Every structure is written in structure tokens, then in C-alpha cells.
């Protein structure tokens, strides 16, 4: 637990053995197409399938949009593997929200009707109208989901999303570093992209900042958060991308009520980023950290998470925390279940 421990302990006490619902927001930013920016997808042609494939794998245990499980050629699996294992272990229902995915998933989903985000190096990510629509629709969905559960877990799958998150945080004046799906964080490349994007920014309007520098996921989850947190607990399942969500949500009037960030220890311990310092600049929101012990696995692909690859995504940390809170399962048991699921798909 990082940050405000009292708030964190109160959150845990109020959600133990309660009802959880998981929502995965899938989106896309063409920024992900810049060479060297993300490890998502085996090759550039597959990047657009990252979100849909994660959503399908969580629900079906296999993918329908592509013939393979999202996994690097040397066996590093999508974090959706961790999410699926945790949700099944705790019988937590899940829903997919399509917030500007380039490819729709082949399963039932809530459709926001948003365009995907453009490459922020070259042009505005979204129109201001698109940002306002994402917030408004997000608020509607947040009311619905918040009313149906004791604790709403919100995850994301956006290839290249840490770059747009850094853009939004920088646009709002937050001194931030962000994590990466790769051991060597291409931070210089990200900074260069954001400097180019900032040249276009001539407004301090929060909606303009997100429109220029962000992606559709950020305003969508910010909208969900503002209403869901009024009627239920909320776990923002992710790392530095959720810091960008919190930053924009604060501009919408959100004060941190009933909310924690839930992530993996691989993000919390990432030396190339400082999640706690970033979030402390934004709001007094505790960070719950799932210590998943993948470094103890006999499977190299799972051990790679502890070696700096992938680290988090598809709500893996938040889903694992929800599983632990609901069932009392510990990380050793989760590791065993994850290894079993990995062997099933390989």
C-alpha cells in the first residue's frame, strides 16, 4: 500500500468479501504506430488488435479477432492472462467498453461511438467535441455500473497509452515519468513526441489539453469515475495511465472520493517511473499494490514480468486485488492458477 495508508485500509475493510464488477475499456491511439513506442502486438499490423484480443481472451479464453493469443514470439503473454485468471478465481463478472478501438471486439460490448485517437506527434488526438462526448457517455455508464456493484474495477487496454498519458500529465503541468511495456523505457522518444504535440497547444482548457495530447480512454474513464464513485467504491486498475485519468477527472470536479489505484508491484517498483510521486501531485488517492510473485514461476514468459517486461495492463493489478479482497486468495495461489492457465493456452 502506497500513499494515504489510512484511506487505503478503510477501502480494504469496506470492500472485503463484497460484490465486485470488472470493466475493461479498450481504445486505440495511432501514436502506438510510431516505431519503438510499444511492445504491444507481435508486429505493427497486429497492434490495432491488442484491445479486442485482450477483451476476447478475458471472456472466451481464446481470441476471435486474431488466430493467436496476444503473446510475444518468445512466450511473454498479455497481462489479460492475469486478469482472466483473477476474475475466474473470484467469479467476478466483467463488461467490455469500446471507447475508440480501431477494431471492434467479437463479443457483446458497450459502444461509446468514439473515433480512435490520432497520432499526437502529427495532429490532435481527438476533437474537443469527442472529448466532451466521451466524458458525458462515461458518466452515464458510470452511474449504471456503480449502481450494480459494491466495487467497480476499471481497467484499460490501449497500445501506446503510456505516451498519451504522459502527454496529458505534462499538459496539466504534472512532473511525471511513465512506465513502459519494455525493460528499457523509450522515455526520450516519448518526450520528443510530446514536445512536438505541445507546440500545437495554445489553450489551458482541460478539454483542449486532452484533445491535443490524449486518447479516448482517458476522458471515458474520467467520466465513469466521476459518477461511479458517488455510489460505489472504485479501483482504477492500472499504472501511470490512471494518473492521467485522475488528473483530468480532478478538472471535472472529482475529489478522490471512494477511489484507489490498483496496480502490480512491477509498476510500483519501476525505477524509470514514479507512480506514487505522480499521483501525489494530483490527488490524495491511495495505491494498492498486488505482489504477484511471478518471479517465482517456473515459466520464463511469466517470470519476464518481474524482469521488466509488460508489467501491467488489461486491469491485471486491479483484478488481482479484487480477487484477493473478495476471496482471500493469496499471491501464491494466484500464481499457481496463472501457470495452469498459461499451460492451457500454450
C-alpha positions in Angstrom: 0.0 0.0 0.0 1.4 3.4 -1.0 0.2 6.9 -0.2 -2.5 7.5 2.3 -2.5 4.3 4.3 -5.5 5.2 6.5 -7.6 5.7 3.4 -6.2 2.5 1.9 -7.0 0.4 4.9 -10.5 1.8 5.1 -11.1 1.0 1.5 -9.9 -2.6 2.1 -12.1 -3.0 5.1 -15.2 -1.7 3.2 -14.6 -4.0 0.2 -13.5 -7.3 1.7 -15.9 -10.1 0.7 -18.1 -7.7 -1.2 -19.5 -7.7 -4.7 -17.1 -6.6 -7.5 -17.7 -5.9 -11.2 -14.8 -5.6 -13.7 -14.9 -3.3 -16.7 -12.3 -3.2 -19.4 -12.1 -0.1 -21.5 -10.5 -0.8 -24.9 -9.2 2.0 -27.1 -6.6 2.9 -29.6 -4.1 5.7 -30.3 -2.3 5.9 -33.7 0.6 7.1 -31.6 1.3 3.4 -31.0 2.3 3.0 -34.6 5.5 5.0 -34.1 8.3 2.5 -34.2 9.8 1.7 -30.8 7.0 3.1 -28.7 5.3 -0.2 -27.5 5.9 -3.9 -27.2 2.1 -4.5 -27.8 1.4 -6.9 -30.6 3.9 -9.2 -32.4 4.2 -6.7 -35.2 2.8 -3.3 -36.3 -0.1 -4.8 -38.2 -1.3 -6.6 -35.0 -1.2 -3.5 -32.7 -4.7 -2.5 -33.6 -6.0 -5.9 -32.3 -4.4 -5.5 -28.8 -7.6 -4.2 -27.1 -10.1 -6.5 -28.9 -7.8 -9.6 -28.4 -7.4 -8.8 -24.6 -11.2 -8.4 -24.3 -11.9 -11.7 -26.1 -9.3 -13.6 -24.2 -10.7 -12.5 -20.8 -14.2 -13.6 -21.9 -13.6 -16.7 -24.0 -10.1 -17.9 -23.0 -9.1 -17.5 -26.7 -9.2 -14.8 -29.3 -11.6 -14.4 -32.2 -10.3 -11.3 -34.0 -6.9 -12.9 -34.4 -5.9 -16.6 -34.6 -3.3 -16.4 -31.8 -3.2 -15.4 -28.1 -1.6 -12.0 -27.6 1.9 -13.1 -26.8 5.4 -12.2 -27.9 7.2 -14.8 -30.1 9.3 -15.8 -27.1 6.3 -16.5 -24.9 5.6 -13.3 -22.9 1.8 -13.4 -22.5 -0.7 -10.5 -22.5 -1.5 -9.3 -19.0 -5.1 -10.3 -19.8 -3.9 -13.8 -18.8 -3.5 -12.5 -15.2 -6.8 -10.6 -15.4 -8.8 -13.7 -16.7 -7.3 -15.9 -14.0 -8.1 -13.5 -11.2 -11.7 -12.8 -12.4 -12.5 -16.5 -12.8 -11.0 -17.4 -9.4 -13.3 -14.9 -7.7 -16.3 -15.3 -10.0 -16.2 -11.6 -10.8 -18.4 -10.6 -13.8 -17.0 -8.3 -16.4 -18.1 -5.9 -19.2 -16.2 -4.5 -22.2 -16.5 -0.8 -23.1 -15.4 0.1 -26.6 -14.0 3.7 -26.4 -12.5 4.2 -29.8 -10.9 0.9 -30.5 -9.8 0.7 -34.1 -11.2 -2.8 -34.4 -14.4 -3.8 -32.5 -14.1 -7.0 -30.4 -16.1 -10.0 -31.3 -18.3 -10.2 -28.2 -21.1 -8.1 -26.6 -19.8 -4.7 -25.5 -21.0 -1.2 -24.6 -20.2 1.0 -27.6 -19.2 4.7 -26.9 -19.4 5.6 -30.5 -16.0 7.3 -30.4 -13.3 7.6 -33.1 -9.9 6.2 -32.3 -7.1 8.6 -31.2 -4.8 10.1 -33.8 -1.0 10.2 -33.6 -0.3 13.1 -31.3 3.1 13.7 -32.8 1.4 14.9 -36.0 -2.1 16.1 -35.1 -4.7 16.4 -32.4 -5.7 13.1 -30.8 -9.4 14.0 -30.7 -11.8 16.9 -31.3 -12.9 18.8 -28.2 -16.4 17.6 -29.1 -15.1 14.0 -29.0 -13.6 14.5 -25.5 -16.9 16.0 -24.2 -18.9 13.1 -25.7 -16.5 10.6 -24.0 -17.0 12.3 -20.6 -20.8 12.6 -21.0 -21.2 9.0 -22.1 -18.7 7.8 -19.5 -20.8 9.5 -16.8 -23.9 7.6 -17.9 -22.1 4.3 -17.9 -20.5 5.1 -14.5 -23.9 5.6 -12.9 -25.2 2.3 -14.3 -22.2 0.2 -13.4 -21.7 1.9 -10.0 -25.3 1.2 -9.0 -24.9 -2.5 -9.9 -21.9 -3.4 -7.6 -20.2 -2.6 -4.3 -16.8 -2.0 -6.0 -16.2 -1.2 -9.7 -12.9 -2.2 -11.1 -11.9 -0.2 -14.3 -9.1 -1.4 -16.4 -7.8 -0.4 -19.8 -6.2 -1.8 -22.9 -4.6 0.9 -25.1 -1.4 0.2 -27.0 0.9 3.2 -26.8 -1.3 4.6 -24.0 1.6 5.5 -21.6 2.8 8.0 -24.2 -0.6 9.8 -24.4 -0.9 9.6 -20.6 2.5 11.4 -20.3 1.3 13.9 -22.8 -1.9 14.7 -20.7 0.0 14.8 -17.4 2.6 17.2 -19.0 -0.1 19.3 -20.5 -1.6 19.7 -17.0 1.7 20.7 -15.5 2.4 17.4 -13.6 6.0 16.4 -13.4 5.7 12.8 -14.3 7.6 9.8 -15.6 5.6 6.9 -17.0 6.2 3.2 -17.2 6.7 1.1 -20.3 5.9 -2.4 -21.6 9.6 -2.7 -22.3 12.5 -3.1 -19.8 14.3 -0.1 -21.5 11.7 2.6 -21.3 11.9 4.7 -24.5 11.4 7.8 -22.5 13.5 10.0 -24.8 11.3 9.0 -27.8 8.1 9.7 -25.7 9.4 13.1 -24.6 10.2 14.1 -28.2 6.7 13.1 -29.4 5.1 15.1 -26.6 7.3 18.2 -27.3 6.0 18.1 -30.8 2.4 17.8 -29.6 2.8 20.6 -27.1 3.7 23.0 -29.9 0.1 22.9 -31.0 -1.3 23.5 -27.6 -2.4 27.2 -27.1 -5.1 26.7 -24.5 -5.4 25.9 -20.9 -8.9 24.5 -21.3 -8.7 20.9 -19.8 -10.8 19.6 -22.8 -8.3 21.1 -25.2 -5.4 19.6 -23.4 -6.9 16.0 -23.6 -8.0 16.6 -27.2 -4.5 17.6 -28.3 -2.4 15.1 -26.2 -4.6 12.2 -25.0 -6.6 9.2 -26.3 -10.3 8.3 -26.0 -9.7 6.1 -22.9 -8.7 9.0 -20.7 -11.9 11.0 -20.9 -14.1 7.9 -20.9 -12.7 6.5 -17.6 -12.7 10.0 -16.1 -16.4 10.3 -16.9 -17.1 6.8 -15.5 -15.1 7.6 -12.3 -16.9 10.9 -11.5 -20.3 9.2 -11.3 -19.5 5.6 -10.2 -17.5 6.9 -7.2 -20.6 8.7 -5.9 -22.4 5.4 -5.4 -19.8 2.7 -5.1 -16.1 2.1 -4.4 -13.8 2.3 -7.5 -10.5 0.6 -8.2 -8.7 2.3 -11.1 -6.8 -0.8 -12.4 -3.6 0.3 -14.0 -0.5 2.4 -13.6 0.5 5.8 -14.9 -2.4 5.9 -17.4 -4.7 6.0 -14.4 -2.7 9.0 -13.1 -3.7 10.8 -16.3 -7.3 9.8 -15.7 -7.2 11.2 -12.2 -5.7 14.4 -13.4 -8.5 15.0 -15.9 -11.2 13.8 -13.5 -9.9 16.4 -11.0 -10.5 19.1 -13.6 -14.1 17.8 -13.9 -14.6 18.3 -10.1 -13.6 14.8 -8.8 -12.1 14.9 -5.4 -10.8 11.3 -4.9 -13.9 10.0 -3.1 -14.2 6.2 -2.7 -11.3 5.6 -5.0 -7.9 3.8 -5.1 -5.5 3.0 -7.8 -4.8 -0.8 -8.0 -1.7 -2.0 -9.8 1.1 -4.6 -9.8 4.3 -4.4 -7.9 6.1 -4.3 -11.3 4.7 -0.8 -11.9 5.1 0.3 -8.3 8.8 -0.7 -8.3 9.5 0.6 -11.8 12.6 2.7 -11.4 12.0 4.5 -14.7 8.8 5.9 -13.4 7.5 7.1 -10.0 3.8 6.3 -9.8 3.4 7.4 -6.2 5.0 10.8 -6.7 3.0 11.4 -9.9 -0.4 10.6 -8.2 0.5 12.6 -5.1 0.8 15.7 -7.3 -2.8 15.1 -8.5 -5.0 13.8 -5.7 -4.8 12.1 -2.3 -5.7 8.7 -3.6 -4.1 5.5 -2.1 -2.4 3.0 -4.3 -3.0 -0.7 -3.6 -0.2 -3.0 -5.0 -0.6 -6.6 -5.9 2.6 -8.6 -5.3 2.0 -11.4 -7.8 5.3 -13.3 -7.3 5.6 -14.1 -11.0 9.4 -14.0 -10.5 9.0 -17.4 -8.7 7.3 -19.0 -11.7 8.8 -22.0 -13.5 7.6 -20.4 -16.8 10.0 -18.0 -18.4 7.2 -16.0 -20.0 5.6 -15.3 -16.6 8.9 -14.6 -14.9 9.6 -11.9 -17.6 7.1 -9.6 -15.8 9.4 -9.4 -12.8 12.3 -8.7 -15.2 10.7 -5.5 -16.6 8.6 -6.7 -19.5 4.9 -5.7 -19.8 4.5 -5.2 -16.0 0.7 -4.3 -16.1 -2.2 -3.9 -18.5 -5.8 -5.0 -19.1 -6.6 -4.2 -15.5 -4.3 -7.1 -14.2 -3.3 -5.5 -11.0 -6.8 -4.3 -10.0 -8.4 -7.5 -11.0 -5.9 -9.4 -8.8 -6.5 -7.1 -5.9 -10.3 -7.6 -6.3 -9.9 -11.3 -6.4 -7.8 -11.2 -3.1 -10.3 -8.9 -1.4 -13.3 -11.0 -2.4 -12.0 -14.5 -1.8 -8.9 -14.2 0.5 -6.8 -15.9 -2.1 -3.0 -15.1 -1.7 -0.5 -14.5 -4.5 1.0 -18.0 -4.3 -2.4 -19.5 -5.2 -2.9 -16.9 -7.9 0.5 -17.8 -9.3 -0.5 -21.5 -9.4 -3.8 -20.7 -11.2 -2.0 -18.4 -13.6 0.6 -21.1 -14.5 -2.2 -23.5 -15.1 -4.0 -21.1 -17.5 -0.7 -20.4 -19.3 -0.1 -24.1 -19.9 -3.7 -24.4 -21.2 -3.1 -21.9 -24.0 0.4 -22.9 -25.0 
